[in-house]
Amino acid sequence: MGIVINRPTDMTYEVLFEKINVSLENSAIANKPVLNGGPVQSERGFVLHPVGAETNVEWNSSITICDKTALTTSKDILEAVALGVGPGKTLLTLGYAGWASGQLEQEIAHNAWLSVQAKDTDTLNKILFETPPEEQFNTTIALLGFDPAMLSGVAGHA
């Protein structure tokens, strides 16, 4: 299972909260886009958010995915975010990406994925929560030390 983090939809937090009958009191996030998390169960919501100093609250259905980042699927976090008392930084996605057993490993072995390890969780959270979606790819690939514009879509023989 994976969550796509750089594909904004036309839906805003305000529209989504209205659809799920949650009153949005935190107007600062009203126009923030909801992301397309992937093609599977596109009606299911996921909230990616930092953990630690920002909030000490344990949300229902939270899974810590790394040192300072969690994924939550319960409505209680959305209600808190709507009131302005939840995590200040969030990515709200609808849907997820999924693979059959062994499929992702096979794709990685065939170089269908370019994996990048963040230097630390602060770097990861900066990319997730502070970098605009349209800049996330280049910001992430820069961790590998090259400019993707220098890549060619054509292979040759030397």
Steps between C-alpha positions, in 0.01 A plus 500: 500500500621850421363853512565739210596838644539730201174485305259772612136460408247775431346429840595723794495423872191720525307297242608166649410604854159612377447160334583313823294737717793652690477871572816677387593767754866521391464727194877498441474153343171544314660527155772241558466226236411142585747266328433198280667231710457232234245308297390250767200585722491864390223569752725407794693781671851501642666774704877516498632721781803565720509364854691619802533856627219632281237283664501237772158366409461135409255482212280197439634276224844664492804317377844651551675452167833646606650685794302826466224417250170315534210393282150522645174378350247601764255789498614631842811656348293672229270645766801632693660646185170668413495666842865604473612278791638209299838476333584831332657324204306231316468330166148376442466241227218298353591152382825308502724301268519126544696209362453125488740282697850539354390753237670801653822309558497390135441858384792622713723222362410614146589861583142621468552697820770741602523475877648778707575477869447823690805598705285526813137538601530879513596498130212263427248716686628813327438337161161366607357799681686809381579433134223571246387184317630626166852534650513173696638287217796730426565564870503128572710401203751772592583282801666266248724784383391552140258704291226284339507734199836342415340156454418371155200294405707334226747218558804442285794268465856600564 
